[in-house]
Amino acid sequence: MSVSMRDLDSAFQGAGQKAGIEIWRIENFKPVLVPKSSHGKFFTGDSYVILKTTASKSGALRHDIHYWLGKDTSQDEAGTAAIKTVELDAALGGRAVQYREVQGHETEKFLSYFKPCIIPQEGGIASGFKRAEAEEHKTRLFVCRGKHVIHVKEVPFSRSSLNHDDIFILDTQSKIFQFNGSNSSIQERAKALEVVQYIKDTYHDGKCEVAVVEDGKLMADAEAGEFWGFFGGFAPLPRKMTISEENNNVVHSHSTKLYSVDKGQAVPVEGDSLTRDLLETNKCYILDCGIEVFVWMGRNTSLDERKSASGAAEELLKGSDRSKSHMIRVIEGFETVMFKSKFDCWPQETNVTVSEDGRGKVAALLKRQGVNVKGLLKAEPVKEEPQAFIDCTGNLQVWRVNGQEKVLLSGADQTKLYSGDCYIFQYSYPGDEKEEILIGTWFGKQSVEDDRASAISLASKMVESMKFLPVQARIYEGHEPIQFFSIFQSFIVLKGGLSDGYKTYIAEKGIPDETYKEDGVALFRIQGSGPDNMQAIQVEPVAASLNSSYCYILHNDSTVFTWSGNLTSSENQELVERQLDLIKLNDFVQPNLQSKSQKEGAESEQFWELLEGKSEYPSQKIAREPESDPHLFSCTFSKGHLKVSEIYNFTQDDLMTEDIFILDCHSEIFVWVGQQVDSKSKMHALTIGEKFIGHDFLLENLPHEVPIYIVLEGSEPPFFTRFFTWDSAKTNMHGNSFQRKLSIVKNGGSPIVDKPKRRTPASYGGRSSVPDKSQRSRSMSFSPDRVRVRGRSPAFNALAANFENPNARNLSTPPPMVRKLYPKSVTPDSEKSAPKSSAIAALSASFEKTPPREPIIPKSIRAKASPEPANSKPESNSKENSMSSRIESLTIQEDVKEGEAEDEEGVPIYPYERLKITSTDPITEIDVTKRETYLSSEEFREKFGMKKDAFYKLPKWKQNKLKMALQLF
């Protein structure tokens, strides 16, 4: 498309150069920039052009252009907005997606820019309307529709406007009422409360009362009586289908039709099926899908042709009642996922040459006019080292799956994974407020389906036994996320397998057993980013397995070679030496064998003989895909069918506790499950994630092996929350999403969560038992003086012991481990209540100054506790000691004065019967996870079997501290 300065309005010069929103209002047929202070304020008599610029992680800027038409705007202004939108696209290089927005029927994407809602004001520039800042408040009635974004529309202030299906907001001078129709959902009610908050802040300066009225409640409710008083008194509403439902039925029945645009006229295109081949690059087309009308513009069309096509689409929408239809204009090569999904066949790649030429030409034209054009050119991607966003100081346990059982591996065997086997791992690490747990499955490439199914079942039972609190992961070999490498640190993947399932499979299929043998020839590809993250992957011992971008270790029973590709760095070559030490330590290679270094292009004959002769091999590295922009979807799963809806410009508030959501990051998938999702749906979370990948809703061609995480609300790990501006207090609130939002609205916008004050943990020899962020952060440094909280793999530790003299140490040898504050557990049951019993006993003893006769454990925990072995080793008790000290530090580390005890009081007290889950009259204004905090001292003492004189001898502040400390468990 040719571009000249006469095609570009001067108001658009410099637009779209940085991420954000820019808005122009059409005034006298010219676009006039709207100041940021007025963004989100629209007038019914005006037309606007809105540009949303998004900076992707690749460094490129993506543009979406919308033109919004008020219900009272003139046809001339609406036409000007449509034309100016095409011109703005040309100024940005001709690749933006363009949307037509009509007041009252805006797209969800558009509304997501102005959360929680837009409420257009009467008037406009053409009518000479002027805002009256001190105008007397007018009582208004609004209807709200939508679960994820809210469509707000003012309706006549009368009883006839109300119905049972929608949410209504009555804005009076002194109070805002929200009327919840009996057929509305909890999620819709919660979202409507955001509109209430908006009206309260915008029109009442945040100073007015808020009341909620439930449809069907009788006049006994004072607030309901006050609400109905505005309508002349209470009377039942008629039950009837709403107009919106009737319109939806009509729109969805529309058949899809394709038109080509010829001289401004829409001409039907004949064809047996809708395929990409029907679209020619030198033409414009209209795809009429009923609710959506797409205008497709070929890359070789002129600006006038594109304007003509847009005009033809406008005429098409005038032919019938199409007020709800959205017009979306797309450029060839930059089609939206929604547009592509309308076709029976859309190829992954087209022959269209997509380059920066168009944008570059526009930038050159504007630069000559003295305009800064930095934003028109593709920015350099930000080069960042991948981060795990997970604490690496925790405890790791690994099991190999064998049939319907799992076999716990020793610390040394955790570093050896077989490609023919499946594994379950459990990783516990200190979080910001509590211990975090990740339970995952790892499937080797050669593993059999029966073992994979068994691994999933066993891991799911582990998660279920912990009340779904751990994060669950499903990981395939070759598609491991950075978190997996950070947890395992250094390991070896061997060919073949040890499980009965793998052996049975190869026997039935007559496949030779490739399981690693010490006396055979083995080739290992070395990969990783540093000493804390390196792996040796066994590959076929042939020359074709080599790659110039990697280093390799080749050995048989008497010879060992190290090979470095020409594209490798000195850091890569150092990793080979370190990994070779591990291979020797695991008896894969004789310890006294000296390695023979081989450089690419200067290999010895013996080297090629071991690889069965020299042959061609690739030189391109198997690169990890760059992190793409995340997308959030709400999910509905019923009778095996998955329905999803994308949520644009998402925030934490979009995660509703009653629903399941999927966060698609392309390289990994998160399935977020709300606390109030039923248990059956929770069990299907992994299935939902797999079906999402199979449907490929974003047409990303996702591999089935992409990692999946199952995350329960309240247990979100840092590698999930990093995609949000996260407030953990919101996930710790009680009640459904509506009750939570209502609490926030009525308490001035802050979530109310009853949580004990945090104390500095007790220290061991000057080191904190819970490392601070600087200690827990993953480091690439390799200084011998560096102290690691969690030691390296057992193989590394054993190797380090052989090199105590730092001068005699090989470069590939890691520094000696100082001490592990979080030792690996010795039994699979280490996560049970023995540490908790010991910690609580230590706490009680510190208060009573005498050894406790019996640990003070809640009944629910005592039922799960197992007897502690009498001959426990000192190492196995280190975690218990750590927990005891943590509790002790939370309660008695500081010398608290009696005067300070008064500050700890003031917590309301309730009868125990009303605090029980099964109570017929439960207390709702408390944090349900800390019920004991609200017990009286007498009830607390009786409930936990504590001596009366021992408990009452404690100061009041210590009694309260003890009750609160028990909530840690």
Stockholm file with secondary structure:
# STOCKHOLM 1.0

chainA/1-969         MSVSMRDLDSAFQGAGQKAGIEIWRIENFKPVLVPKSSHGKFFTGDSYVILKTTASKSGALRHDIHYWLGKDTSQDEAGTAAIKTVELDAALGGRAVQYREVQGHETEKFLSYFKPCIIPQEGGIASGFKRAEAEEHKTRLFVCRGKHVIHVKEVPFSRSSLNHDDIFILDTQSKIFQFNGSNSSIQERAKALEVVQYIKDTYHDGKCEVAVVEDGKLMADAEAGEFWGFFGGFAPLPRKMTISEENNNVVHSHSTKLYSVDKGQAVPVEGDSLTRDLLETNKCYILDCGIEVFVWMGRNTSLDERKSASGAAEELLKGSDRSKSHMIRVIEGFETVMFKSKFDCWPQETNVTVSEDGRGKVAALLKRQGVNVKGLLKAEPVKEEPQAFIDCTGNLQVWRVNGQEKVLLSGADQTKLYSGDCYIFQYSYPGDEKEEILIGTWFGKQSVEDDRASAISLASKMVESMKFLPVQARIYEGHEPIQFFSIFQSFIVLKGGLSDGYKTYIAEKGIPDETYKEDGVALFRIQGSGPDNMQAIQVEPVAASLNSSYCYILHNDSTVFTWSGNLTSSENQELVERQLDLIKLNDFVQPNLQSKSQKEGAESEQFWELLEGKSEYPSQKIAREPESDPHLFSCTFSKGHLKVSEIYNFTQDDLMTEDIFILDCHSEIFVWVGQQVDSKSKMHALTIGEKFIGHDFLLENLPHEVPIYIVLEGSEPPFFTRFFTWDSAKTNMHGNSFQRKLSIVKNGGSPIVDKPKRRTPASYGGRSSVPDKSQRSRSMSFSPDRVRVRGRSPAFNALAANFENPNARNLSTPPPMVRKLYPKSVTPDSEKSAPKSSAIAALSASFEKTPPREPIIPKSIRAKASPEPANSKPESNSKENSMSSRIESLTIQEDVKEGEAEDEEGVPIYPYERLKITSTDPITEIDVTKRETYLSSEEFREKFGMKKDAFYKLPKWKQNKLKMALQLF
#=GR chainA/1-969 SS CCCCGGGSCGGGTTTTSSSEEEEEEEETTEEEECCGGGTTCCBTTCEEEEEEEEECTTSCEEEEEEEEECTTCCHHHHHHHHHHHHHHHHHTTSCCEEEEEETTSCCHHHHHTTTTCCCCBSCCTTTTCCCCTTCCCCCEEEEEECSSSCEEEEECSSGGGCCSSSEEEEECSSEEEEEECTTCCHHHHHHHHHHHHHHHHHHSTTCSEEEEEETTCCTTSHHHHHHHHTTTSCCCCCCCCCHHHHHHHHHHTCCCEEEEEETTEEEECCCSSCBGGGCCTTSEEEEECSSEEEEEECTTCCHHHHHHHHHHHHHHHHTTTCTTCEEEEEETTCCCHHHHHTSSBCCSSCSCCCCSHHHHHHHHHHHHTTCCCGGGSCCCCCCCCCCCCSCSSSEEEEEEEETTEEEECCTTGGGEEETTCEEEEEEEEECSSSEEEEEEEEECTTCCHHHHHHHHHHHHHHHHHTTTCSEEEEEETTCCCHHHHHHHCEEEEESSCCSHHHHHHHHHHTCCCCCCCTTSCEEEEEEEEETTEEEEEEECSSGGGCCTTSEEEEECSSCEEEEECTTCCHHHHHHHHHHHHHHHHTTSSCTTCCCEEEETTCCCHHHHHHTTSCCCCCCSCCCCCCCCCCEEEEEEEETTEEEEEEETTCCGGGCCTTSEEEEECSSCEEEEECTTSCHHHHHTHHHHHHHHHHHTTTCCCCCTTSCEEEEETTCCCHHHHTTSCCCHHHHTCCSCHHHHHHHHHHTTTCCCCCCCCCCCCCEETTEESSCCHHHHSCCCCCCTTCCCSSCCCHHHHHHHHTTCSTTTCCTTSCCCCCCCSSCCCSSGGGGSSHHHHHHHHHHHHHHHSSCCSSCCCCHHHHTTCCCCCTTCCTGGGHHHHHHHHHHHHHHTSSCCCHHHHHHHCCCCCCCHHHHSTTCSSCCCSSCGGGGGGGSCHHHHHHHTTCCHHHHHHSCHHHHHHHHHHGGGC
#=GC SS_cons         CCCCGGGSCGGGTTTTSSSEEEEEEEETTEEEECCGGGTTCCBTTCEEEEEEEEECTTSCEEEEEEEEECTTCCHHHHHHHHHHHHHHHHHTTSCCEEEEEETTSCCHHHHHTTTTCCCCBSCCTTTTCCCCTTCCCCCEEEEEECSSSCEEEEECSSGGGCCSSSEEEEECSSEEEEEECTTCCHHHHHHHHHHHHHHHHHHSTTCSEEEEEETTCCTTSHHHHHHHHTTTSCCCCCCCCCHHHHHHHHHHTCCCEEEEEETTEEEECCCSSCBGGGCCTTSEEEEECSSEEEEEECTTCCHHHHHHHHHHHHHHHHTTTCTTCEEEEEETTCCCHHHHHTSSBCCSSCSCCCCSHHHHHHHHHHHHTTCCCGGGSCCCCCCCCCCCCSCSSSEEEEEEEETTEEEECCTTGGGEEETTCEEEEEEEEECSSSEEEEEEEEECTTCCHHHHHHHHHHHHHHHHHTTTCSEEEEEETTCCCHHHHHHHCEEEEESSCCSHHHHHHHHHHTCCCCCCCTTSCEEEEEEEEETTEEEEEEECSSGGGCCTTSEEEEECSSCEEEEECTTCCHHHHHHHHHHHHHHHHTTSSCTTCCCEEEETTCCCHHHHHHTTSCCCCCCSCCCCCCCCCCEEEEEEEETTEEEEEEETTCCGGGCCTTSEEEEECSSCEEEEECTTSCHHHHHTHHHHHHHHHHHTTTCCCCCTTSCEEEEETTCCCHHHHTTSCCCHHHHTCCSCHHHHHHHHHHTTTCCCCCCCCCCCCCEETTEESSCCHHHHSCCCCCCTTCCCSSCCCHHHHHHHHTTCSTTTCCTTSCCCCCCCSSCCCSSGGGGSSHHHHHHHHHHHHHHHSSCCSSCCCCHHHHTTCCCCCTTCCTGGGHHHHHHHHHHHHHHTSSCCCHHHHHHHCCCCCCCHHHHSTTCSSCCCSSCGGGGGGGSCHHHHHHHTTCCHHHHHHSCHHHHHHHHHHGGGC
//
